[in-house]
Amino acid sequence: MGAGVNLPSLTGLRWVAAFLVFGFHLQLAGIFRPGLLDNAVTWLFAPGFVGVSFFFVLSGFVLMWSSSRERTGEFWWRRFARVYPLHLATLVLCYPLMSRMGTFDSAPGVLTNLVLMQSWSPDTAYYQSANPVSWTLSCEAFFYLVFPLLVPAVARLRARGLTIVAAGAWLVTVLGPFAGRLVAGDAAIRWFFHWTPPGRLPEFVCGVALAGLVRLGLPPPGRWLWPVAVVVVLDSYLAVTVVDEPWNQAACTMPGFALLLVAAAGTDVRGGWTPWRNRVLRRLGELSFAFYLVHLAAIEAMHEAVPTGAGGLAPGPATAFTAGALALALAAAWLLNVLVERPARRWLLRLRPPW
């Protein structure tokens, strides 16, 4: 099993991860006046940055699941058509607004952002340049580059080998920072395992191995699997705020994310029910890439329209602010999906470059 088998639950889960990242940036924006509501929002969304880790694991899973015998150049072109038009459009649209927010807008930083190389530098003027959230695309570009090298090796593995690869990828995120401290300082290690493509590669590799396991029909069917996965993810999600960086970026949540992906995909393959495969979540999942790229700019646009002041807003206005930012981000995501993402992808795929 594999290519050709639809996994709608993963599309729905992609929206959940994007929404968590939105919530994370929202609670950082100082919108809520200190009090009960502010405490609740912080408790719920302060760990939301781990949605990025889920994206990286999911990316490896989906690429391996849908991989077919296509040439390397064709694979790279398809990924370019999927990612770059929307990246370029959101960079152009968000740059003026984000630069007013105080985002780094030096010419070298914008250039590296344009060519998706910004996360290779430890300087925030690069990896937080222009549209800051696009640093993850720099990592994804590296994953796409190495994926054709991973597929032949992973495809030959059976269950034991795939399990070792997935577990080994997680162990790199656990033990790697300890080993790195022997040759570099804490700041360098935190940067490496938080921002850089090689530092985030283990999450992608884990996803690739997990897709191989599900292709083999593992784990065995059982309605208990995804509820258990949800409990594990929730426990690790809430533990993120008390775990030191960089272990809180991936090491803390990878086992739960792995279990959740395997459970959701395996249930889809067997035609079972999950909470993430309904029509609304699937459509939101289709918009999640565009939503992720514009959500920070939407929050900043609301800030300009409704100044919050140093102390934040009362619960009523803060809730309205949140609803407005979410609606603005969703509307922009829908327009970008309809007018840029899908048509540009179709046009580029029709070109079929000779390589």
N, C-alpha and C positions, 0 to 999 in steps of 0.2 A: 504494500500500500504506500501511498505518498502523493506524488503529483497527480492532480485531478480530483482528489478527495477534499471537499470543502471543510473548513474548520471554523464555523461561524462564531464559536465561543471565544476564539482568540481575537477576532475583530472586536467583539464587545469588551474584552479585557483590555484591549489597547486604549479604548476610551477611558476606562477606569483609571489607568495609569496616567493618561494625559490630564485628567481632572485632578488627580492628586498633585501633579506638578503645578497646575493652576492654583490650587489651594495653598501650596507651599509659598508661592510668590505673593499670593494675596495676604497671607498672615505676616509676611515680611514687610509689607508696604505700610504698616502702621495705620490702618484704616479704623480699627476698632478701639474705642476708648478703653483704658484698663478697667477690667471688671469681669463679671461672670462669663459674658459672651466672648470676650477677648480670650479668656483662659480656655474656654471650650474650643474655639477655633485654633488656638495655638496647639492644644493637646491633640486635636484631630489631624492637623495639617503640617505641623512642624516636621514630621518624618516624611512628608510627601515627596521630597527630592528623590527617594528611592524608586519613584516611577521611572526615572531614567534608567536605572539598573534593569528594571523589568523590560524596558524597550530593547536594551542590548541583548538580553537573553532571548527575548521573543524574536528579534531580528535573525539571530542564528538559527532558531528553530524553524521559522517560516522559510528561510532560504533553503535549508536542507530538506525540509518537507516537500517543497515545490520544485526542487532541482531536477533537471532533466539533462539529457545529453546534448547540451548546447556548447558551442565553442566559447572559449574564454572571452574573446572580443565581443561576441554577441551578449554574453552575460553582463559584461561591464556596461555596454551600451543600454541595455534594458534598465539597469540600476540608475544610470545617468538620467534616462528619460523619466524614471519614477521620482527622483529626488531633486535634481538640479533646477528644473524650471520653477518649482515652488520656492526653493531656496532663494533663487535670484529675485523672484517677484517680491517676496517678503523682505528681502534685504533692501530693495529699492523703496518699498512702501514704509517700512518701519524705521529706516535710518534717520530721517529728520526728527521723528518723535523721540526715538531712543537717545539721540545725541543731546536733546534738550534735557533728558532725564539724567545726563551725566555719564552716559556710556562712552567708553573710549572710542574716539572717532579719528584717530591719526590715520594718515594715508597708508602707511605700512600695515596697520591693523586691519583696515578695511580690505586691503588687497589680499591679505592672507585669509580673511573671511570669505572673500569672493572665490578663492581657489580651494577652500576647505582645508587649509593647513594651519588654522589658528591654534589648535590645541597642541601643537608640537612645541610651543614656546611657554616657558614658565612666567612670562610677563603678562599681567592682566590686560595690558594694552593690546594684546593679541587675542588671547582666548576668551576675553569678554568684549571684544570689539563689535561695533555695529549692532546687529541683533544678537544679544548675548546668548540666547538659548541655542543658537545654531552651532555652538561648540560641539554638541553631540553629533552633528552631521560630519564634522571633521573625523570623529571616531568611526562613524559608519562608513565613510569613504575608505578608511584603512581596512575595515572589516571586508568590504567588497573586494578590495585589492587582493587580500590573502585567501578569500573564500575558495577560488578555483584550486588553490594548492591544498586546501583541507579536504575537499570532497572525496578525491580518490582514496585518501588514507582512511577517512572515517567510514566510507561506504563498504570497505572490506571487513570492518570489525563486526563481531557478534556481540551478544548481550554483555558478556563480561568485560570485553574491551571498551565498549561504549560507556559502561558504568564507571570504569576506571578513569576514562577521559573526563567525564562529567565531574566526578569526585575530585580528580586532580586539578581541574580548573578552579573549583571552589577552594581547594587547599592553597593554591597560589595566592588567592585574595586574603587568606588567613595568615599564611606563613611568609608571604612575600614581603610585607612591610617590616617584619622582624629582621629578615635577612638584609633588606635594603638599608636598615639603620646602621649596619656594620660598615657601609661604604658611603653613606650620605646622611645628611641631617634630617631631622623630623620634617622640616618644611618641604624639603625636596621630595621626601617619600609621600607626604600628603598630596602634594601637587601631582606626582606621577600616578598614583592610584586613584586619584579623583578625576583629573582632567585629560590625561594623555591617551591616545589610541592604544599603545601597547599595554598601558596599565588597565584599560577596560576590556582588552581582548579576551581574558578568561571568561567573562560573562557571555560573550558571543560564542566562544568555543563550547561552553557548557550547553547553550541552546542547540548547537549543531548536533552534539552527542545525544541530547534528549530526543530530538526528532528521529534520530536513528533508532533509538529504543522503541518509540511509538510505532515506527515503521515495522518493527519486528513483532508488534502485537503486545508489547509490554507497557505497563504492568497488566496483570490479569484483570478482567472486568469486575466491577463492584461499585454499587451505589455509594458506598461509604467513602470512596477515595476523594472526591472533590470537596465534600464537607470537611474532611480531615485536613485537606490542603488549605482551605480557607482559615481554619483555626490556627494552623502553623504560620501562615502568612500574617495574620492579625497579631499573633504573639510577637513575631520578629519585627513587625512594623512598629509596634509600640515600644520595642526595646531599642530602636535605633537612636533615640534621643539620649540614651545613657551610655552608648558605646562610643569609644573614641574614634576620631578620624585617623586613618582612612578605612578602618574596619566597618564603620557604619555605612559606607558607600555601597558595598556589595556583599562582603563576607557575612554580615548579619542576616541578610534576607535571601541570599541565593538558594539555600536549601528549600525554603518555603516557595519561592518562585518556581523552582524546578518541579516541585511536587504539584503545584497548581497547574503549570503548563501541561505536564504529562496527564494529569487527571482530566483537565478540560478537553484536550485534544483526543485522548482515548475515549472519552464519553461521546464526543462528536462522531468519531469513527464508527462507534457501535450504535449510533442513532439515539442515544440517551438524552436526557434533559439536563441543562445547566441554567443558572440564572442569567447568563451573559449572551445567550443566543437569540433573544427576542429581536423583533424588527427595529425597535427604537435604538437599542444599544448597538446593533450592527450598523445602522446608518451613522450614529455618532462616531463609531469606530472608523468608518470610512472618512469622516471629517477630521479625525484626531491628529493627523500629521499637520494639516493646515492650522488647526486649532492650537497645537503646540507651538508652532512658529510665530503666531500672532498674539498669543494670550498675554504676554508680558507688555507688549505695546498697547493692548486694549486696557490693561490696568492703568498704565501711565496716561492714556487718553482720558480715562475717567478722572484721574487725579487732576488733570488740567481743567476739566469741566467742573469738578466738585472738589475744591481744595479741602483737605482734611485737617490742616493745621497740625501743630506739634503734638496735641493731646489726642488726636483721633476723633472719630464721630460717635455720637450716641448710638445705642443698639438699632433704633429704627432707621435712621439715615445710613448707617453702616451696612445694614442688610440690603437696603435699596441700592447702595453703591455696588455691593457684591453682585446683585442680580443684574445691574446695568453692565458691569464689566464682563460677566459671563455671557449675557445676550450679545454684547458688541463683539466679543471674540468668536462666538458661534456664527453670527451673521457674516463676519469677515471670512471665517473659515469656509462657510458655504459658498460665498461668492468666489473665493479663490479656488475651491474644488471644482466648481462648475465652469469658471471662465479661464482658469490657468492650468490647474493640475491635470485634469482629465484630457482636455483638448491638446495641450502641449505634449503630453505623453503619447497620445495617439499619433500626432504629427511626427514626432521624433522616431517612433517605432516604424512608421511607414517609410522613412528614409533608408533604413537598412544599409548602413555604411559597409564598404567592401571588406573591412576587417572582421 
